[in-house]
Amino acid sequence: MAGLDVDIGAWLEGLGLAEYAQVFADNHIDADLVRTLSAEDLKELGVASLGHRKKLLDAIARLDGAEGDGVAPSPAPGAAATAMEG
């Protein structure tokens, strides 16, 4: 859990979601706590857009996978095919 060196404001900005930086700061969401957020938590924080919640949850999952080696994980198998089908 500890050891994640993530600036939440910069991370959100990199996702194109900088508008949520202040609410994350106001609610004391740090690099360790962000990993535990659920879709319901994001709603409670005021992330009303389903697209923004999904984007955040995907980025959180990538943070989780990258913790050990600093390398972002590969996309899930079939993710590209599913995107092309949809």
C-alpha positions as CSV (number, residue, x, y, z in Angstrom):
1,M,0.0,0.0,0.0
2,A,2.6,2.5,1.1
3,G,5.3,3.5,-1.4
4,L,3.1,4.9,-4.2
5,D,4.7,8.1,-5.2
6,V,1.7,9.7,-6.9
7,D,0.8,13.4,-6.9
8,I,-3.0,13.1,-7.1
9,G,-3.5,16.5,-8.7
10,A,-0.9,15.8,-11.4
11,W,-2.4,12.3,-11.9
12,L,-5.9,13.7,-12.3
13,E,-4.6,16.4,-14.7
14,G,-2.8,13.7,-16.8
15,L,-6.2,11.9,-17.1
16,G,-7.8,15.1,-18.2
17,L,-9.8,15.2,-15.0
18,A,-8.1,18.1,-13.2
19,E,-11.5,19.5,-12.2
20,Y,-11.6,16.9,-9.5
21,A,-8.3,17.7,-7.9
22,Q,-9.7,20.1,-5.3
23,V,-12.4,17.7,-4.2
24,F,-9.9,14.9,-3.8
25,A,-7.7,17.2,-1.8
26,D,-10.7,18.5,0.3
27,N,-11.5,14.9,1.1
28,H,-7.9,13.9,2.0
29,I,-7.7,11.4,-0.9
30,D,-4.0,10.5,-1.1
31,A,-2.0,8.1,-3.2
32,D,-2.7,5.2,-0.8
33,L,-6.4,5.9,-0.3
34,V,-7.1,6.5,-4.0
35,R,-6.5,2.7,-4.6
36,T,-9.5,1.9,-2.4
37,L,-12.0,4.1,-4.2
38,S,-15.1,2.4,-5.6
39,A,-17.6,3.8,-8.1
40,E,-19.9,4.6,-5.2
41,D,-17.1,6.5,-3.5
42,L,-16.5,8.5,-6.7
43,K,-20.2,9.4,-6.8
44,E,-20.1,10.5,-3.2
45,L,-17.1,12.7,-4.1
46,G,-19.2,14.3,-6.8
47,V,-17.9,12.5,-9.9
48,A,-21.4,12.5,-11.6
49,S,-20.3,11.5,-15.1
50,L,-20.3,7.7,-15.7
51,G,-17.5,8.2,-18.2
52,H,-15.3,10.0,-15.7
53,R,-15.9,7.3,-13.1
54,K,-15.0,4.6,-15.5
55,K,-11.9,6.5,-16.5
56,L,-10.9,6.9,-12.9
57,L,-11.5,3.3,-12.0
58,D,-9.4,2.1,-14.9
59,A,-6.6,4.4,-14.0
60,I,-6.8,3.3,-10.3
61,A,-6.6,-0.3,-11.5
62,R,-3.5,0.6,-13.5
63,L,-1.9,2.2,-10.4
64,D,-2.6,-1.0,-8.5
65,G,-0.9,-3.1,-11.1
66,A,2.1,-0.8,-11.5
67,E,2.9,-0.5,-7.8
68,G,5.4,-3.3,-7.6
69,D,7.6,-2.6,-10.7
70,G,6.7,0.9,-11.9
71,V,5.6,-0.5,-15.2
72,A,2.0,-0.1,-16.4
73,P,0.3,-3.4,-17.0
74,S,-0.7,-4.6,-20.4
75,P,-4.4,-4.2,-21.5
76,A,-6.6,-7.1,-20.6
77,P,-6.7,-9.8,-23.3
78,G,-9.6,-9.1,-25.7
79,A,-9.9,-5.4,-24.7
80,A,-9.0,-4.2,-28.2
81,A,-11.4,-6.7,-29.8
82,T,-14.2,-5.6,-27.4
83,A,-13.6,-2.0,-28.2
84,M,-13.8,-2.6,-31.9
85,E,-17.0,-4.6,-31.6
86,G,-18.8,-2.0,-29.5
